[in-house]
């Protein structure tokens, strides 16, 4: 088991620790989704073509793993988004000992292709902590995986957090169609760790016997073949 350190950068930071395991942020739309395709709730295979299963993405282990993998940096208090007369977004929050959001100068992002559904302005989620990983491990910070429902888009970045000793701030865009309150507890950034290696690709020859054997094994189960034969538990505390 590896240990990641969350180090407060200010005297009040430890009172607002807003980094928790991603498994705590599974969205309601996922929890409420059906495991079977509409109209085929009584079947595990299509009656007229039993090659395919009637399972939905709800039974897809890789999809769920993406939601629960690593940690989440989440919003520690409500923020309100309004639109100014000039069409630009304006963000407010109740006063406190620290800033929630800061701005990037537009000139710093000259040449960046902006998401078409977002305002062409880069904000930053402020962070009160340094994240320290074991030697040789870096961190991928990204938009929460598969969370297209959120009213913003956080940019991705890789930081060598075993060597970097300051807090990481997270640039993001606001979606044009959103006005209202983004509530405390909303996931903002997904945090995943990886060990730095020197990788190289190697092309192997096609092995028909191996491929056939793997297909026979995989399709021997009607339900959740991947989870039965491949999946391994991931643990984040």
C-alpha positions as MATLAB code, in Angstrom:
seq = 'XXXXXXXXXXXXXXXXXXXXXXXXXXXXXXXXXXXXXXXXXXXXXXXXXXXXXXXXXXXXXXXXXXXXXXXXXXXXXXXXXXXXXXXXXXXXXXXXXXXXXXXXXXXXXXXXXXXXXXXXXXXXXXXXXXXXXXXXXXXXXXXXXXXXXXXXXXXXXXXXXXXXXXXXXXXXXXXXXXXXXXXXXXXXXXXXXXXXXXXXXXXXXXXXXXXXXXXXXXXXXXXXXXXXXXXXXXXXX';
ca = [
       0.000    0.000    0.000;
       1.294    3.453   -0.965;
       0.725    6.618    1.064;
      -0.173   10.023   -0.347;
       0.297   13.027    1.936;
      -2.150   15.952    2.016;
      -0.235   18.875    3.548;
      -2.046   22.101    4.619;
      -0.481   25.276    3.223;
      -2.210   27.712    5.593;
      -3.220   27.719    9.244;
      -6.935   27.291    8.405;
      -6.467   24.752    5.609;
      -6.795   21.638    7.745;
     -10.290   22.770    8.764;
     -11.551   22.531    5.175;
      -9.925   19.339    3.916;
     -11.740   18.823    0.599;
      -9.984   15.765   -0.810;
     -11.752   12.400   -0.406;
     -11.838    8.988   -2.125;
     -13.662    9.168   -5.459;
     -15.949    6.280   -4.447;
     -17.823    8.780   -2.255;
     -18.920   10.814   -5.303;
     -20.833    8.321   -7.452;
     -23.566   10.487   -9.055;
     -27.265    9.851   -8.538;
     -27.864    9.425  -12.282;
     -25.541    6.413  -12.219;
     -27.124    4.950   -9.078;
     -30.605    5.365  -10.571;
     -29.783    3.873  -13.987;
     -31.172    0.509  -15.023;
     -28.857   -2.488  -15.439;
     -30.934   -3.809  -18.341;
     -31.945   -2.217  -21.643;
     -35.462   -0.853  -21.778;
     -37.883   -3.516  -22.978;
     -35.500   -6.383  -22.196;
     -35.604   -6.319  -18.393;
     -36.540  -10.040  -18.234;
     -33.630  -11.180  -20.410;
     -29.857  -11.333  -20.052;
     -29.399  -12.151  -23.758;
     -31.365  -10.905  -26.761;
     -33.916  -13.676  -27.505;
     -33.553  -13.348  -31.293;
     -29.770  -12.887  -31.288;
     -28.218  -14.299  -28.081;
     -24.694  -13.179  -28.957;
     -25.268   -9.804  -27.330;
     -26.286   -9.122  -23.741;
     -29.025   -6.764  -22.606;
     -26.782   -5.122  -20.006;
     -26.374   -1.339  -19.949;
     -23.323    0.724  -19.040;
     -24.433    0.286  -15.400;
     -22.808   -3.178  -15.491;
     -19.634   -1.937  -17.175;
     -16.851   -2.316  -14.595;
     -14.401   -0.047  -16.489;
     -17.000    2.756  -16.457;
     -17.578    2.418  -12.708;
     -13.833    2.144  -12.078;
     -13.352    5.445  -13.881;
     -15.843    7.121  -11.524;
     -14.338    5.656   -8.347;
     -10.642    5.622   -9.206;
      -8.338    7.781   -7.072;
      -9.495   10.823   -5.149;
     -11.722   13.840   -5.717;
     -10.980   17.470   -4.940;
     -14.425   18.914   -4.247;
     -16.079   22.278   -3.688;
     -15.942   23.284   -0.021;
     -18.709   25.924   -0.159;
     -21.492   27.040   -2.498;
     -20.641   29.372   -5.367;
     -23.096   31.391   -7.459;
     -22.648   31.960  -11.181;
     -24.326   34.951  -12.852;
     -23.925   36.586  -16.269;
     -22.847   40.227  -16.545;
     -24.301   42.705  -19.054;
     -21.290   42.127  -21.303;
     -22.081   38.395  -21.433;
     -19.158   37.289  -19.268;
     -19.685   34.999  -16.256;
     -19.336   36.367  -12.735;
     -18.757   34.127   -9.698;
     -19.622   34.925   -6.070;
     -19.289   33.112   -2.742;
     -19.792   34.027    0.903;
     -16.753   35.550    2.576;
     -14.227   33.396    4.380;
     -10.568   32.932    5.197;
      -9.555   31.954    1.652;
     -10.421   32.530   -2.015;
     -12.385   29.847   -3.819;
     -11.576   30.851   -7.383;
      -9.025   33.041   -9.147;
      -8.532   34.148  -12.746;
      -6.005   33.461  -15.440;
      -4.937   36.292  -17.685;
      -6.396   35.684  -21.148;
      -2.981   36.325  -22.696;
      -1.626   33.294  -20.830;
      -3.959   31.055  -22.856;
      -3.483   32.658  -26.252;
      -3.823   29.936  -28.896;
      -5.720   27.476  -26.686;
      -8.767   25.940  -28.393;
     -11.665   26.580  -26.031;
     -14.560   24.126  -25.606;
     -17.370   25.431  -27.818;
     -19.973   25.096  -25.075;
     -17.940   27.139  -22.565;
     -17.172   30.802  -21.961;
     -13.761   31.769  -23.415;
     -12.313   32.591  -20.026;
     -10.038   30.467  -17.855;
     -10.738   30.412  -14.118;
      -8.784   28.471  -11.481;
     -10.057   26.355   -8.609;
      -7.978   27.436   -5.617;
      -6.430   24.666   -3.498;
      -5.181   24.951    0.089;
      -3.054   21.787    0.133;
       0.135   20.284   -1.231;
      -0.275   16.731   -2.493;
       2.856   14.635   -2.003;
       3.312   11.211   -3.580;
       6.056    8.612   -2.954;
       9.297    8.894   -4.895;
       8.870    8.107   -8.574;
       5.097    8.782   -8.641;
       3.350   11.589  -10.521;
      -0.266   12.747  -10.407;
      -2.795   13.232  -13.185;
      -5.323   15.944  -12.313;
      -8.363   15.947  -14.610;
     -12.052   16.736  -14.918;
     -14.043   14.149  -12.915;
     -14.270   11.120  -15.206;
     -17.445   10.763  -17.287;
     -19.065   13.714  -15.487;
     -20.476   15.505  -18.526;
     -23.341   16.742  -16.351;
     -21.194   19.220  -14.407;
     -21.572   22.920  -15.346;
     -17.840   23.403  -15.921;
     -14.886   21.703  -17.605;
     -11.676   21.299  -15.611;
      -8.471   21.084  -17.634;
      -6.069   18.155  -17.253;
      -2.492   18.332  -16.062;
       0.301   16.021  -14.911;
       2.462   17.120  -11.960;
       5.512   15.356  -10.533;
       4.089   15.541   -7.030;
       6.973   13.686   -5.435;
       9.141   16.752   -6.138;
       6.703   19.683   -6.341;
       6.203   21.255   -2.894;
       3.456   23.814   -3.520;
      -0.290   23.574   -4.030;
      -1.607   22.775   -7.508;
      -4.315   25.087   -8.809;
      -6.784   23.770  -11.366;
      -7.807   25.780  -14.469;
     -11.405   25.383  -15.647;
     -14.044   26.751  -18.004;
     -17.675   27.518  -17.170;
     -20.406   26.245  -19.484;
     -22.369   28.942  -21.299;
     -25.777   27.494  -20.475;
     -25.321   27.572  -16.703;
     -26.578   30.214  -14.298;
     -27.174   29.393  -10.648;
     -25.527   27.825   -7.616;
     -22.905   25.101   -7.726;
     -23.264   23.416   -4.369;
     -20.621   22.518   -1.801;
     -19.551   18.906   -2.246;
     -19.580   19.056   -6.054;
     -16.584   17.135   -7.480;
     -14.172   19.477   -9.253;
     -11.020   17.473  -10.007;
     -10.204   13.759  -10.168;
      -6.787   12.805   -8.792;
      -5.005    9.695  -10.074;
      -1.429    8.560   -9.436;
       0.987    6.677  -11.664;
       4.567    5.516  -11.421;
       6.953    7.071  -13.913;
       8.556    4.500  -16.212;
      10.281    4.530  -19.543;
       7.747    2.868  -21.842;
       8.199    1.484  -25.334;
       5.804   -0.258  -27.698;
       6.487   -3.651  -29.246;
       4.445   -5.178  -32.056;
       3.675   -8.867  -31.474;
       2.534  -11.395  -34.074;
      -1.078  -12.558  -34.235;
      -1.704  -15.746  -32.225;
      -4.954  -17.344  -33.372;
      -4.968  -20.052  -30.686;
      -4.512  -17.531  -27.883;
      -7.221  -15.226  -29.251;
      -9.666  -18.109  -29.703;
      -8.984  -19.417  -26.206;
      -9.548  -15.972  -24.665;
     -12.803  -15.511  -26.596;
     -14.093  -18.916  -25.469;
     -13.317  -18.099  -21.839;
     -14.701  -14.565  -21.954;
     -17.992  -15.542  -23.625;
     -18.527  -18.563  -21.381;
     -20.266  -16.206  -18.928;
     -23.531  -14.512  -19.834;
     -23.232  -11.737  -17.280;
     -20.211   -9.584  -16.392;
     -17.468  -11.523  -18.121;
     -14.962   -8.732  -17.575;
     -15.648   -8.588  -13.840;
     -15.384  -12.391  -13.523;
     -12.176  -12.875  -15.494;
     -10.278   -9.582  -15.528;
     -11.314   -7.007  -12.930;
      -9.298   -6.403   -9.767;
     -10.306   -4.347   -6.766;
      -8.813   -0.876   -6.383;
      -8.527    0.617   -2.895;
      -8.315    4.275   -1.883;
      -8.805    5.341    1.726;
];
